[in-house]
Amino acid sequence: MEKKIAISQDMISQIREIMNAARQNVVNHVNNELLIAYWNVGKVIVEYEQDNKKRAKYGENTLKQLSKVLTKEFGKGFSVSNLQFMRRFYQTYKIQQTVSVKLSWSHYCELLIILDDDKRNFYEKECLRSAWSVRELKRQINTSLYERLLLSDGKPNKQKVLELAKKGQEITTPEDIMKDPYVFEFLGIPDKKPIVESELEKALVRQIENFLLELGRGFMFVGSQQRVTLNNIHYYVDMVFYNKELRAYVLIELKTAKLMPEAVGQLNMYLNYYAAEINEKDDNPPIGIILCTDKNNVTAEYALGGLSNKIFASSYTYIIPDKEKLIEQVRVFLEEWSDDEH
C-alpha cells in the first residue's frame, strides 16, 4: 500500500514563494526588454526623420505608414500615438542608462506627457521612491502635487524648486510633510455639500489607502478617535498616524469650518499628552495638523505662533484644484526668479 506523504503549510508556502518570485522575475525581465526595445525604436524614428529635410510633415506620414506595417507584423502596441511616445521617450532620455527598469512603459507614457523637465523629474523620482502604481501616479499628477508642494509655504523659493527637481520630496523636518490644500476628491463629496466632522472622519477611514496616498510618504494609520484621558475626563483625537521617516506621531484634527484658535489649544494639549505618555524614547516630538475648510493666514500666524509643539494648519478641498491656476502661480514665480537671477 502506497504511503501518504503529509503536506505541511510550510512546504506549500516555500513553493509559493519560489513560484511568485519566478513569475515576478519574468515580468521584470519582459518589462526591461520592452523598455529597451521601445527606446531603440524611438531612436531609429528620430534618426530617420533627422535625415529627411521635410521631417516635420514627412515624419507624421512616416509614423502612419510605420504603424500599419508594424501592427500587421507584431500586433498591438504600435499605434501612431504609441510610436509618438517612443520617439519622445528617446528624445527625453537620450542616454539609455537613465531609464529606470523599475517603472513600466505605462508609467513612462504618463511621465512623457509632462513637458516641463523639472516637473517630470519630480514625479519620476517620487514614483520610484514611493513605488506608485500607474493609477497612483495619475492621481498625483491630476491633483497637481508638484505645484501644491511648491506653493505650500506661500511663495516658493529657489532652493525648493531645485530640490524637488533633483531629489523629489525630501522629508527631514515636520514642515516637509505639509501640503496646502489637501485634496479629498476620492471621497466623491460635492464641494459645497455641508458635512459634519464625524462623517468626514468616517469617510476618510473608509478610504484610508487613498488618504495615506494624499498624506504622502512614510505614513502609517494608527487609528481614529484615539482616547486621551486627563483628570478622569476623556478626549478623543480625530485621527492618529505615525510617520516612519520622521519617527513621529502625527495627530490630525478635522474641522468642517474655518480655523479657530481654540482648535489649536485643544490639539496642543493632545500633543503634550502624546509626548509625555505615548512616545517611546526613540520617537521624535509628535506633530499636529489641523485640516480646515479655510485657513486665514493672519489667524494662523497668531494662533500657531510661539508654541513649543509643531502644529500646522492646512485647508482641504473635495474637488481637484484648478490646475491651470496653480501652474500659473508657479510660472509667475519662476519668471520672477529668472529675472532676479539676471
C-alpha positions as CSV (number, residue, x, y, z in Angstrom):
1,M,0.0,0.0,0.0
2,E,1.4,3.4,-1.0
3,K,2.4,5.5,1.9
4,K,0.8,9.0,2.0
5,I,3.1,12.0,2.5
6,A,2.0,14.7,4.8
7,I,2.0,18.1,3.1
8,S,2.6,20.9,5.5
9,Q,1.6,24.5,5.1
10,D,5.3,25.5,5.4
11,M,6.1,23.4,2.4
12,I,3.4,25.0,0.4
13,S,4.4,28.4,1.5
14,Q,8.0,27.8,0.4
15,I,6.9,26.6,-3.1
16,R,4.5,29.5,-3.4
17,E,7.4,32.0,-2.7
18,I,9.6,30.3,-5.3
19,M,6.9,30.4,-8.0
20,N,5.8,34.0,-7.2
21,A,9.5,35.1,-7.3
22,A,10.0,33.3,-10.6
23,R,6.9,34.9,-12.1
24,Q,7.9,38.4,-10.9
25,N,11.4,37.9,-12.4
26,V,9.8,37.0,-15.7
27,V,7.6,40.1,-15.5
28,N,10.6,42.3,-14.7
29,H,12.6,40.8,-17.5
30,V,9.9,41.3,-20.0
31,N,9.4,44.9,-18.8
32,N,13.2,45.6,-19.1
33,E,13.4,44.2,-22.6
34,L,10.3,46.2,-23.6
35,L,11.7,49.5,-22.4
36,I,15.0,48.8,-24.2
37,A,13.1,47.9,-27.4
38,Y,10.9,51.0,-27.3
39,W,13.8,53.2,-26.6
40,N,15.7,51.8,-29.6
41,V,12.6,52.1,-31.8
42,G,12.3,55.7,-30.8
43,K,16.0,56.2,-31.7
44,V,15.5,54.8,-35.2
45,I,12.5,57.0,-35.8
46,V,14.3,60.2,-34.7
47,E,17.4,59.4,-36.6
48,Y,15.4,58.6,-39.8
49,E,13.4,61.8,-39.5
50,Q,16.5,63.9,-38.9
51,D,18.0,62.6,-42.2
52,N,14.9,63.9,-44.1
53,K,14.8,67.6,-44.9
54,K,11.0,67.7,-44.7
55,R,10.8,65.7,-41.5
56,A,8.0,67.8,-39.8
57,K,5.5,66.8,-42.5
58,Y,7.1,63.7,-43.7
59,G,7.7,62.4,-40.2
60,E,4.0,62.2,-39.3
61,N,3.3,60.4,-42.5
62,T,6.1,58.0,-41.8
63,L,4.5,57.1,-38.4
64,K,1.2,56.3,-40.0
65,Q,2.8,54.1,-42.6
66,L,5.1,52.6,-39.9
67,S,2.2,51.9,-37.6
68,K,0.4,49.9,-40.3
69,V,3.4,47.8,-41.1
70,L,4.5,47.1,-37.5
71,T,0.9,46.3,-36.3
72,K,0.5,43.8,-39.2
73,E,3.7,42.1,-38.3
74,F,3.9,42.4,-34.5
75,G,0.3,43.0,-33.4
76,K,-0.9,45.6,-30.8
77,G,1.4,48.2,-29.3
78,F,2.4,50.1,-32.4
79,S,-0.4,52.7,-32.8
80,V,0.6,56.1,-34.1
81,S,0.3,57.6,-30.6
82,N,2.5,54.8,-29.1
83,L,5.1,55.4,-31.8
84,Q,5.0,59.1,-30.9
85,F,5.6,58.2,-27.3
86,M,8.6,56.0,-28.3
87,R,10.0,58.9,-30.3
88,R,9.6,61.2,-27.3
89,F,11.0,58.5,-25.0
90,Y,14.3,58.6,-26.8
91,Q,14.3,62.4,-27.2
92,T,13.7,62.8,-23.4
93,Y,16.1,60.0,-22.2
94,K,19.0,60.3,-24.7
95,I,21.1,58.1,-22.5
96,Q,19.5,54.7,-22.2
97,Q,21.0,54.1,-18.8
98,T,18.9,56.9,-17.4
99,V,15.8,54.9,-18.0
100,S,14.7,53.1,-14.8
101,V,13.6,49.5,-15.3
102,K,11.6,49.8,-12.0
103,L,9.0,51.7,-14.0
104,S,6.7,50.3,-16.6
105,W,6.1,51.6,-20.1
106,S,2.7,52.8,-18.9
107,H,4.5,54.8,-16.2
108,Y,6.7,56.4,-18.8
109,C,3.7,57.3,-21.0
110,E,2.2,59.3,-18.2
111,L,5.5,61.0,-17.4
112,L,6.2,61.8,-21.1
113,I,3.0,63.9,-21.2
114,I,4.7,66.3,-18.8
115,L,6.8,68.7,-20.9
116,D,8.4,70.6,-18.1
117,D,11.7,68.8,-17.2
118,D,11.8,69.8,-13.5
119,K,8.2,68.7,-13.0
120,R,8.7,65.4,-14.8
121,N,11.9,64.7,-12.9
122,F,10.0,65.3,-9.6
123,Y,7.2,62.8,-10.5
124,E,9.6,60.2,-11.8
125,K,11.7,60.3,-8.5
126,E,8.6,60.2,-6.3
127,C,7.2,57.3,-8.4
128,L,10.4,55.4,-7.8
129,R,10.7,56.2,-4.1
130,S,7.1,55.6,-3.2
131,A,6.5,52.7,-5.6
132,W,3.4,54.3,-7.1
133,S,1.2,52.3,-9.4
134,V,0.2,53.9,-12.7
135,R,-3.2,54.8,-11.2
136,E,-1.5,56.5,-8.2
137,L,0.9,58.4,-10.5
138,K,-2.1,59.6,-12.5
139,R,-3.8,60.8,-9.3
140,Q,-0.7,62.7,-8.1
141,I,-0.4,64.4,-11.5
142,N,-4.1,65.2,-11.7
143,T,-4.2,66.7,-8.3
144,S,-1.1,68.9,-9.0
145,L,1.1,67.5,-6.3
146,Y,4.2,69.3,-7.6
147,E,2.5,72.7,-7.7
148,R,0.9,72.2,-4.3
149,L,4.2,71.4,-2.7
150,L,5.9,74.4,-4.3
151,L,3.1,76.7,-3.1
152,S,2.5,75.2,0.4
153,D,4.8,77.7,2.1
154,G,3.2,80.6,0.3
155,K,5.7,81.9,-2.3
156,P,8.1,79.1,-3.3
157,N,11.8,79.7,-3.1
158,K,14.6,78.9,-5.5
159,Q,16.1,76.1,-3.3
160,K,12.8,74.3,-3.1
161,V,12.3,74.3,-6.8
162,L,15.8,72.8,-7.3
163,E,15.4,70.2,-4.6
164,L,12.1,69.0,-5.9
165,A,13.5,68.6,-9.4
166,K,16.7,66.9,-8.3
167,K,15.7,64.9,-5.2
168,G,11.9,64.7,-5.1
169,Q,10.2,65.4,-1.8
170,E,12.8,65.3,1.0
171,I,11.2,64.5,4.4
172,T,13.6,65.6,7.1
173,T,11.6,68.1,9.1
174,P,7.9,68.3,10.2
175,E,7.3,71.2,7.7
176,D,8.3,68.8,4.8
177,I,5.1,66.7,5.2
178,M,2.7,69.6,4.6
179,K,0.6,70.3,1.6
180,D,-1.9,73.1,1.0
181,P,-4.5,72.3,0.1
182,Y,-5.1,68.6,0.7
183,V,-7.3,67.1,-1.9
184,F,-10.0,64.6,-0.9
185,E,-11.6,64.1,-4.4
186,F,-11.6,60.3,-3.8
187,L,-14.5,60.8,-1.3
188,G,-16.8,61.9,-4.0
189,I,-18.3,64.6,-1.9
190,P,-19.6,67.8,-3.7
191,D,-17.5,70.8,-2.8
192,K,-20.5,72.8,-1.4
193,K,-22.3,69.9,0.3
194,P,-22.4,70.5,4.1
195,I,-20.9,67.6,6.1
196,V,-20.2,67.2,9.8
197,E,-16.8,66.3,11.1
198,S,-17.7,62.8,12.2
199,E,-19.0,62.0,8.7
200,L,-15.8,63.3,7.2
201,E,-13.7,61.2,9.5
202,K,-15.7,58.0,8.8
203,A,-15.4,58.7,5.0
204,L,-11.6,59.1,5.3
205,V,-11.3,55.9,7.3
206,R,-13.2,54.0,4.7
207,Q,-10.9,55.4,2.1
208,I,-7.7,55.1,4.2
209,E,-5.5,53.9,1.4
210,N,-6.3,56.9,-0.7
211,F,-5.9,59.2,2.3
212,L,-2.5,57.8,3.1
213,L,-1.5,58.4,-0.6
214,E,-2.6,62.0,-0.2
215,L,-0.8,62.5,3.1
216,G,2.4,61.3,1.5
217,R,5.4,59.0,2.0
218,G,6.0,57.2,5.3
219,F,2.6,57.5,6.9
220,M,1.0,54.6,8.8
221,F,-2.5,54.7,10.2
222,V,-2.8,54.2,13.9
223,G,-6.5,54.8,14.4
224,S,-9.4,57.2,14.7
225,Q,-11.0,58.6,17.8
226,Q,-7.9,57.8,19.9
227,R,-8.6,58.4,23.6
228,V,-6.7,60.9,25.7
229,T,-7.6,60.9,29.4
230,L,-6.8,63.9,31.6
231,N,-8.2,64.3,35.2
232,N,-10.7,61.5,34.5
233,I,-12.1,63.3,31.5
234,H,-11.9,61.6,28.1
235,Y,-11.0,63.5,25.0
236,Y,-10.6,61.9,21.5
237,V,-8.1,62.7,18.8
238,D,-9.8,62.6,15.4
239,M,-7.1,60.6,13.6
240,V,-3.6,59.5,14.6
241,F,-0.8,58.4,12.2
242,Y,2.9,57.5,12.6
243,N,5.4,58.8,10.1
244,K,8.3,56.4,9.7
245,E,10.6,58.9,8.0
246,L,10.2,61.5,10.8
247,R,9.8,58.8,13.5
248,A,7.0,60.8,15.0
249,Y,3.3,60.5,15.7
250,V,1.1,62.8,13.6
251,L,-2.2,63.9,15.2
252,I,-4.9,65.2,12.8
253,E,-7.9,67.2,13.8
254,L,-10.7,67.6,11.2
255,K,-12.7,70.8,11.1
256,T,-15.5,71.4,8.6
257,A,-15.3,75.1,9.2
258,K,-12.5,77.8,9.2
259,L,-9.6,77.7,11.5
260,M,-10.5,78.7,15.1
261,P,-7.8,79.5,17.8
262,E,-9.5,77.1,20.3
263,A,-8.8,74.2,18.0
264,V,-5.1,75.0,18.3
265,G,-5.2,74.9,22.1
266,Q,-7.0,71.6,22.1
267,L,-4.5,70.0,19.7
268,N,-1.6,71.4,21.7
269,M,-3.0,69.6,24.7
270,Y,-3.1,66.3,22.8
271,L,0.5,66.7,21.7
272,N,1.7,67.3,25.2
273,Y,-0.1,64.1,26.3
274,Y,1.5,62.1,23.5
275,A,4.9,63.5,24.2
276,A,4.6,62.5,27.9
277,E,2.6,59.3,27.8
278,I,2.7,57.7,24.4
279,N,6.1,58.4,22.8
280,E,8.9,55.8,23.0
281,K,12.4,57.0,23.8
282,D,13.4,56.9,20.1
283,D,10.4,58.8,18.9
284,N,10.6,62.5,17.9
285,P,8.1,65.0,19.3
286,P,4.6,64.5,17.9
287,I,3.3,66.7,15.2
288,G,-0.2,68.3,14.9
289,I,-2.2,69.1,11.8
290,I,-5.5,70.9,11.7
291,L,-7.3,70.4,8.5
292,C,-10.0,73.0,7.9
293,T,-12.0,74.5,5.1
294,D,-10.4,77.9,5.3
295,K,-7.0,78.8,6.8
296,N,-6.8,82.6,7.2
297,N,-3.1,83.3,7.2
298,V,-3.3,86.1,9.8
299,T,-5.3,84.0,12.1
300,A,-3.0,81.0,11.6
301,E,0.1,83.2,12.3
302,Y,-1.2,84.4,15.6
303,A,-2.8,81.1,16.7
304,L,0.1,78.9,15.9
305,G,2.9,81.3,16.8
306,G,5.1,80.8,20.0
307,L,4.1,77.2,20.6
308,S,6.8,74.7,21.6
309,N,4.9,71.9,19.7
310,K,4.8,71.7,16.0
311,I,1.3,72.5,14.9
312,F,0.3,73.3,11.3
313,A,-3.0,74.4,9.7
314,S,-3.9,73.5,6.1
315,S,-7.0,73.7,4.1
316,Y,-8.6,70.8,2.1
317,T,-10.9,70.5,-0.8
318,Y,-13.2,67.8,-2.1
319,I,-12.5,68.6,-5.8
320,I,-9.3,68.6,-7.8
321,P,-7.9,72.2,-7.5
322,D,-7.8,74.4,-10.6
323,K,-4.6,73.0,-12.1
324,E,-4.1,75.9,-14.6
325,K,-4.4,78.4,-11.8
326,L,-1.7,76.6,-9.7
327,I,0.5,76.2,-12.7
328,E,0.2,79.9,-13.5
329,Q,1.1,80.8,-9.9
330,V,4.3,78.7,-10.2
331,R,5.0,80.1,-13.7
332,V,4.8,83.7,-12.5
333,F,7.2,82.8,-9.6
334,L,9.7,81.1,-11.9
335,E,9.7,84.1,-14.2
336,E,10.3,86.5,-11.2
337,W,13.1,84.1,-10.1
338,S,14.6,84.1,-13.5
339,D,14.5,87.9,-13.7
340,D,16.2,88.1,-10.2
341,E,19.0,85.9,-11.5
342,H,19.9,88.2,-14.3
